[in-house]
Amino acid sequence: MRSKNTDHVGDFFVCGSDEEGNLTSLKEDDLIAYTMLFYEPQEFTKEEIEETAVIEFYTFE
């Protein structure tokens, strides 16, 4: 998936969230927008993936 500054490659799911950060179902207009966005699979070249590949590690102390 291409977003503003990043490409997301791999499996993911789309959901909403409430003011408390809980996952929620999408609103009807969001469901339509994401359905249109992901209707056709996006293709990436190997070079595009290599240029934007990032691995991030987060630790909890």
N, C-alpha and C positions, 0 to 999 in steps of 0.2 A: 504494500500500500504506500503510495506517495502522499506525504503530508507537506506542510509548509517548508520545513528544512531537512526532513529526514525521509528515508525509505524504510519501511518495515517489511521484512521478508520472513515468511514462515506463517504458521497457524496463529490465529488470534480470534477474539470475539469482541463484538461491539455491544456495549450496554450503557445505560444511563446511570446517574447517581443522584442522590438527594443531598440536602444541605449538610447532613451528618456524615457523608462519604459512603453510605451504603449503596450497593449495586441495585439498580432498578431496571424494569423493562423500559424499552425505548418508547418515547411518545410517538404518536402516529406520524407526524410530519418528519421526525428523525428517522423513523423506519423507512419511509418512502425515500428520503434523501440518501441513506446508506444503501438501500436496495439499488437505486440508480447508479451510485458510485461504484459498487462492486458487481454490477450485473455482468460485465465483461472482465475476465481476468486480466490483470496488468502484467506485462512482461518486462523483465530487466535483463540487461546484458551483464556478462560476467564483470566487465570493467566498471559498470555502474555500482554493482554490489561491492566490489573491492574498494572503490573510492570512498564509500560511505560506511563501510563495516566498522562497528564499534562494539567492544565488549566491556560492560560495566560490572563491577563487583561492589556490592554494598555489604558492610559488616555491621553487626549490632554489638555494641559494647555495653 
